[in-house]
């Protein structure tokens, strides 16, 4: 898998950057990913992974 397009999130999910439309903060400083319509899973990024995840996600414009 292309690491620029796919990322492991949490214990049991791999996401493609194109299905992520946004994120919502959680009280524990983690976040919940907002996915395109049709995806009903709730994918949580732990507070320990938020910084690395955002660096990966924001790099999509490069």
C-alpha positions in Angstrom: 0.0 0.0 0.0 1.1 3.5 -0.8 1.9 5.2 2.5 1.1 8.6 1.0 -2.5 7.4 0.3 -3.2 4.9 3.1 -2.6 5.1 6.9 -3.3 2.8 9.8 -5.5 4.5 12.3 -6.3 2.9 15.6 -6.0 -0.8 16.2 -8.2 -2.0 13.4 -8.6 0.5 10.6 -6.7 1.6 7.5 -8.0 4.7 5.7 -7.4 6.2 2.3 -6.9 9.9 2.5 -9.6 10.6 -0.1 -12.4 9.3 2.1 -11.5 11.7 5.0 -13.5 15.0 4.8 -12.6 16.4 8.2 -12.2 15.6 11.9 -13.8 16.5 15.2 -11.8 16.9 18.4 -12.5 14.6 21.4 -12.4 15.6 25.0 -9.4 13.3 25.5 -7.4 15.3 22.9 -7.8 12.6 20.3 -10.1 13.1 17.3 -12.8 11.4 15.3 -12.5 11.3 11.5 -15.4 12.5 9.4 -15.7 10.3 6.3 -17.4 10.8 3.0 -21.1 9.8 2.7 -21.6 6.1 2.7 -19.0 5.3 5.4 -20.6 4.8 8.8 -17.6 3.6 10.8 -16.5 5.9 13.6 -12.7 6.0 13.3 -10.8 7.4 16.3 -7.3 8.8 16.2 -5.8 8.6 19.7 -4.3 11.6 21.3 -0.8 10.0 21.0 -1.2 9.7 17.2 -2.9 13.1 16.4 0.2 15.0 15.6 1.6 12.3 13.2 -1.8 11.8 11.6 -2.3 15.5 10.9 1.2 15.8 9.4 0.4 12.9 7.1 -3.1 14.2 6.2 -2.0 17.8 5.6 0.9 16.6 3.4 -1.7 15.6 0.7 -1.4 19.0 -0.9 2.3 18.5 -1.6 
